[in-house]
Amino acid sequence: MSTTTHVSIPTTPHTTPRPRTVESVHGGGELHWVGDGFRVHTLVPSGGLRQERTSPFLLLDYHPPFAYPALDKGQRGVGWHPHRGFETVTLSFEGSVAHRDNAGHAGVIGPGDVQWMTAASGILHEEYHEPGFSRRGGTFHMLQLWVNLPRKDKMSPPGYQPITKEQIPVVPVQAGGAVTDDSKVRVIAGGYGEAKGPARTFTPITLLEVKVRAGERFELPLPSNHNALVLVTRGRVSADAEMVRGGELAVFANDGDSLSLRAEEDTHLVVLAGEPIREPIAHTGPFVMNNHREIIQAIYDFESGAFGEIPR
């Protein structure tokens, strides 16, 4: 696995970065439950959004802030289930999730943490509200991505990257500015300025969590062939005369070499960008492969126990 690096677009007095235009804005469908612990909008795929416009991202489930009452007993979440052919990436803004898989990995994803799980050839895992959070109750705010893997890596060994808040570089939104709680960039994958994210990725990916003060501008150079998405979780930004509000996902055209966003009010957003994987996709439930035959094989392997046993 290789570490993605941020690609800086060289500029000269004769070349000015061209801001990308907004191609579409999506609000997702109705809120729905994943298990009994995750109340989400599915923003990718949604609204006729084609996969070639979001690749390498297959799915984006956004859990807006929601106050869960205290739970005296039991657990909220999703029990044991399989995955093959892709990665899951979970970002926690508020609340905590306990994770366990059958490859021996376990941990808690708390506010500011990121979990990057590579299912690849096959893994079984479960996700529940962390027991302490369940007993206390409180506000839960997260998102989960599914990130595709190229054909050559789909049957790689499973992997797990528990990225803690302390491992993620935090830099100012504007060069020469100061890092404050309402103006900062957390670099999870790829890069921003001189900062590099700790996540290891199979293909070039940029994943940033950004807070921008009202009136500030956020600029990000990006190769023009990389797809680019921006999820606004709070506030609103303008880009190319389009307004993107809290809970909405903006998809940018590949017609420039930078993102340019202006915060119209204090805003929290997530930038997702990456080199598209231009390969066929076959998708059934928790399996994402390149053709139907490979999907049938994944189902057979799971049902025959090739994914391993569920830990006791």
Secondary structure, 3 states (H helix, E strand, C coil): CECCCCCCCCCECCECCCECCEEEEECCCCCEEECCCEEEEEEECCCCCCHHHHCCEEEEEEEEEEEECCCCCCCCEEEEEEEECEEEEEEEEECCEEEEECCCCEEEECCCCEEEEECCCCEEEEEEECHHHHHHCEEEEEEEEEEECCHHHCCCCCEEEEECHHHCCEECCCCCCCCECCEEEEEEECEECCEECCCCECCCEEEEEEEECCCCEEEEECCCCCEEEEEEEECEEEECCEEEECCEEEEECCCCCEEEEEECCCEEEEEEEECCCCCCCEEECCEEECCHHHHHHHHHHHHCCCCCCCCC
